[in-house]
Amino acid sequence: CSSSDGDASVRLWNWHTRAVVVTHVFEGLQRPIAVALHPSGNVLLVGFEEQIRLYHVCEDNLLLAFEIPVKGVVTLRDGESILVANPLSTVAFAHGGHFFAAVTGRLVQVFALYESSKGGKPGLIHILRGHAASVTALSWSRDDRTLWTSSDDGALYESELLVIRLAQAKLNKETFEKRSAELEVELVSQKE
């Protein structure tokens, strides 16, 4: 179990012994806004207004592995860029731990924990849009194929991530095939 207090620190608790096992103080940084513990217990997401910090949980401390910007200009894996103006408010891991989501105002940024196009590092795979008001809660389905989000205005959205991933894979395949065809044309042109 993890918690964040008003003193710019995060504490990891042993649920069985009800004792704090790790305390990490963030000196010189903003205060943590949200925390999420990976289902394995080995990775901790700590959300700040403009970034997520991913830590490996060690025996008695946290080891910073990655810093992931979630505010400002963020770029998707297909090259699309979007300006995110609102601060982060929530982070959550999928039940399997392979995805995590971050809420920034009306947007939900979905990340793969290990993204092949990023060399095995965490990577933004999709931004869910559509809410007219700020997203206040999110919940993963048991099979992690669906992400449910709700907002201040009472709207509830269901996003099927498997469909999104398949659409991206199809788009990537079409892009690859188009680029391959262009290369073939270039190679044929060079031979002549």
Helices and strands as residue ranges (DSSP letters): E 2-5, E 9-14, E 19-25, E 34-37, E 43-47, E 51-57, E 62-69, E 72-75, E 81-84, E 88-93, E 99-104, E 107-115, G 116-118, E 121-128, E 135-140, E 146-151, E 156-160, H 161-191
